[in-house]
Amino acid sequence: MMRRIVVMAFGFVLAVGVAAIFLIVSALLDPATREAGFAAATSGLFAFVEEDVRAGGWSEPLATFGFILWSMIIATCVAPLAVAALIGEIAGARSLLWYAGASATLAGASPWIARAAMGLDRAHEASPLELRIALLFFLTGAVAGAIYWLIAAPSARQMTRPKPSRREV
């Protein structure tokens, strides 16, 4: 049992790390998301720099940028995979389709889930750029689920496989 928990934790951490790298690299490689991200980052950075200059410090813009990046990784890599892994382990699911599909669906829907949780009126609408970003989140969730499945599911199959008796060997 302890071996299984260690394998699951290792698979989870590795899958989240790979998915976070995938998210950042693919967002930088896609021209539309790179442009949108650059525009959002510069406008946010200038707003925070202006506020920090008034307050007399320069530390807040980087902390705010780090918080935004951290929250994106939590919303697209950690939370969807955690839900898919928890339900998969409880239900005994061992298929790639479950882990990659559930994680991808939750990650892709995370912008709408966040809007609905905040009670925004636009919870059911999306622009073409938002759909493109949601596709990026979907692919990130699929990568996280697939990596987790590659590491954690085979160990579960090996643990549940009946051991052959001496007569069968």
C-alpha positions as CSV (number, residue, x, y, z in Angstrom):
1,M,0.0,0.0,0.0
2,M,2.8,2.4,0.9
3,R,4.5,1.6,-2.4
4,R,1.4,2.5,-4.3
5,I,1.1,5.8,-2.5
6,V,4.7,6.7,-3.3
7,V,4.2,5.8,-6.9
8,M,1.0,7.8,-7.2
9,A,2.7,10.9,-5.5
10,F,5.7,10.6,-7.8
11,G,3.5,10.2,-10.9
12,F,1.4,13.2,-9.8
13,V,4.4,15.5,-9.2
14,L,6.1,14.5,-12.4
15,A,2.9,14.9,-14.5
16,V,2.2,18.3,-13.0
17,G,5.8,19.4,-13.8
18,V,5.7,18.2,-17.4
19,A,2.3,19.7,-17.9
20,A,3.4,23.1,-16.5
21,I,6.4,23.1,-18.9
22,F,4.1,22.1,-21.7
23,L,1.7,24.9,-20.9
24,I,4.4,27.6,-20.8
25,V,6.3,26.4,-23.9
26,S,3.1,25.9,-26.0
27,A,1.7,29.3,-24.9
28,L,5.0,30.9,-26.0
29,L,5.0,29.1,-29.3
30,D,1.4,29.9,-30.3
31,P,1.4,33.4,-31.8
32,A,-2.1,34.3,-30.6
33,T,-1.6,33.2,-27.0
34,R,1.8,34.7,-26.9
35,E,0.5,38.1,-28.1
36,A,-2.5,38.0,-25.7
37,G,-0.3,37.0,-22.9
38,F,2.3,39.7,-23.6
39,A,-0.4,42.3,-23.8
40,A,-1.9,41.2,-20.5
41,A,1.5,41.0,-18.8
42,T,2.7,44.4,-20.0
43,S,-0.6,46.2,-19.0
44,G,-0.6,44.4,-15.7
45,L,3.0,45.1,-15.1
46,F,2.7,48.8,-15.9
47,A,-0.3,49.1,-13.6
48,F,1.6,47.4,-10.7
49,V,4.8,49.3,-11.4
50,E,2.8,52.6,-11.2
51,E,1.3,51.5,-8.0
52,D,4.6,50.4,-6.6
53,V,6.3,53.7,-7.5
54,R,3.6,55.5,-5.6
55,A,4.1,53.2,-2.6
56,G,7.9,53.4,-2.9
57,G,8.8,49.8,-3.7
58,W,9.5,47.6,-6.7
59,S,8.8,44.1,-5.4
60,E,5.1,43.7,-6.1
61,P,5.0,43.4,-9.9
62,L,7.1,40.2,-9.9
63,A,5.2,38.7,-7.0
64,T,1.9,39.4,-8.8
65,F,3.2,37.9,-12.0
66,G,4.4,34.9,-10.1
67,F,1.0,34.6,-8.4
68,I,-0.8,34.7,-11.8
69,L,1.5,32.1,-13.3
70,W,1.0,29.9,-10.2
71,S,-2.8,30.2,-10.3
72,M,-2.8,29.2,-14.0
73,I,-0.7,26.1,-13.3
74,I,-2.9,25.2,-10.4
75,A,-6.1,25.6,-12.4
76,T,-4.9,23.8,-15.5
77,C,-2.4,21.2,-14.3
78,V,-2.9,20.4,-10.6
79,A,-6.6,20.6,-9.8
80,P,-7.9,18.7,-12.9
81,L,-5.4,16.0,-12.5
82,A,-6.0,15.7,-8.8
83,V,-9.8,15.3,-9.3
84,A,-9.2,12.7,-12.2
85,A,-6.7,10.8,-10.1
86,L,-8.8,10.7,-7.0
87,I,-11.9,9.6,-8.8
88,G,-9.9,7.1,-10.9
89,E,-8.2,5.6,-7.8
90,I,-11.5,5.3,-5.9
91,A,-13.3,3.8,-8.9
92,G,-10.4,1.6,-9.9
93,A,-10.1,3.1,-13.4
94,R,-6.9,2.1,-15.2
95,S,-7.5,3.4,-18.7
96,L,-5.7,6.1,-20.5
97,L,-9.0,7.5,-21.7
98,W,-10.1,8.2,-18.2
99,Y,-7.0,9.9,-16.8
100,A,-6.2,11.9,-19.9
101,G,-9.9,12.6,-20.9
102,A,-11.1,13.6,-17.4
103,S,-8.1,15.8,-16.7
104,A,-8.3,17.4,-20.2
105,T,-12.0,18.1,-19.9
106,L,-11.6,19.7,-16.5
107,A,-8.6,21.8,-17.6
108,G,-10.3,22.9,-20.8
109,A,-13.4,23.9,-18.9
110,S,-11.5,25.7,-16.1
111,P,-12.2,29.2,-17.5
112,W,-15.9,28.6,-17.6
113,I,-15.8,26.9,-14.2
114,A,-14.0,29.9,-12.7
115,R,-16.5,32.3,-14.3
116,A,-19.5,30.3,-13.0
117,A,-18.0,30.1,-9.6
118,M,-17.6,33.9,-9.5
119,G,-21.1,34.4,-10.7
120,L,-20.2,36.3,-13.9
121,D,-22.8,36.9,-16.6
122,R,-20.4,35.8,-19.3
123,A,-20.1,32.2,-17.9
124,H,-21.5,30.7,-21.1
125,E,-19.8,32.9,-23.7
126,A,-16.4,32.7,-25.3
127,S,-14.4,34.7,-27.9
128,P,-12.2,32.9,-30.5
129,L,-9.1,33.7,-28.5
130,E,-10.7,32.3,-25.3
131,L,-11.5,29.1,-27.2
132,R,-7.9,28.9,-28.4
133,I,-6.7,29.3,-24.8
134,A,-9.2,26.7,-23.7
135,L,-7.8,24.3,-26.3
136,L,-4.4,24.9,-24.9
137,F,-5.6,24.2,-21.4
138,F,-7.4,21.0,-22.7
139,L,-4.1,19.8,-24.3
140,T,-2.2,20.6,-21.1
141,G,-4.7,18.5,-19.1
142,A,-4.4,15.6,-21.5
143,V,-0.6,15.7,-21.2
144,A,-0.9,15.7,-17.4
145,G,-3.4,12.8,-17.4
146,A,-1.3,10.7,-19.8
147,I,1.9,11.2,-17.9
148,Y,0.1,10.3,-14.7
149,W,-1.4,7.2,-16.3
150,L,2.0,6.1,-17.7
151,I,3.5,6.1,-14.2
152,A,0.7,5.3,-11.8
153,A,-1.6,2.9,-13.7
154,P,1.0,0.2,-14.6
155,S,2.0,-0.1,-10.9
156,A,-1.7,-0.6,-10.0
157,R,-2.1,-3.3,-12.6
158,Q,1.0,-5.1,-11.3
159,M,-0.3,-5.0,-7.8
160,T,-3.7,-6.4,-8.7
161,R,-2.5,-9.1,-11.0
162,P,-2.8,-12.5,-9.3
163,K,0.5,-14.3,-8.7
164,P,1.0,-17.6,-10.4
165,S,1.1,-20.7,-8.3
166,R,4.1,-23.0,-8.3
167,R,2.3,-25.5,-10.4
168,E,1.6,-22.9,-13.2
169,V,5.3,-21.8,-13.4
